[in-house]
């Protein structure tokens, strides 16, 4: 514990200790999330390598989830709307505003 001021109350000292504990836990969570992502990526790679899209164990079930995501490009959309509002354009071609991306991940659920 680092004391920055000799005139702090016990409650202030406790608050500082709690803030440090919160930061420690956040660091631990970040490490665990990285471990979890690594395990999931390894499982996904193995499942793809073995052409397995679903597998069960005694305690869990894993599925590969794949889909195409479509979303609007925020900057292009705002620009197009501004041009329509200013009378510079009559119509907007929505196909030019859409971003498409492939999504693939493994979903693991407890049985």
Number of C-alpha atoms within 10 A of each C-alpha: 8 8 10 9 8 6 8 11 10 9 9 11 16 13 12 16 14 12 12 14 12 12 11 11 12 12 12 12 12 11 12 12 12 12 12 12 12 12 12 17 14 13 17 22 14 12 18 12 9 9 9 13 13 14 12 13 9 7 8 11 14 20 17 17 13 11 10 9 11 11 10 15 13 12 9 14 16 13 12 20 15 13 15 14 11 10 10 11 12 9 11 13 8 11 8 12 18 16 12 12 11 9 10 12 15 19 13 16 11 10 9
